[in-house]
Amino acid sequence: MSLRSEVIGKLKNIIDPGVRKNIWDLHLLYDIEIDEDKRDIELKFKPTVKHCPIGIQLAIMIKTKLMEIDNVGKINIKVTDFIHAEEANKILNKMK
């Protein structure tokens, strides 16, 4: 299985409880770059609304799920268009 397939599978398992759909199908992720050789993942996450009450939790869930992938390399997630983006990005950068 390709790393891209594994990433998509993990992201489809993260549900935004406010709308009861997964974050992949909601198109909340963009600028996705996957290096199959280094197994590095880079993407941007935009919560459903700027003031999303669980935006930070969703961002943490994304990184946590991606960290479950075997032999994963660097994971770089940037939260955008969110009132707590700076705080979320600091938390994500401290994770593994």
Secondary structure, 3 states (H helix, E strand, C coil): CCHHHHHHHHHCCCEECCCCEECCCCCCEEEEEEECCCCEEEEEECCCCCCCCCHHHHHHHHHHHHHCCCCCCCEEEEECCCCCHHHHHHHHHHCC
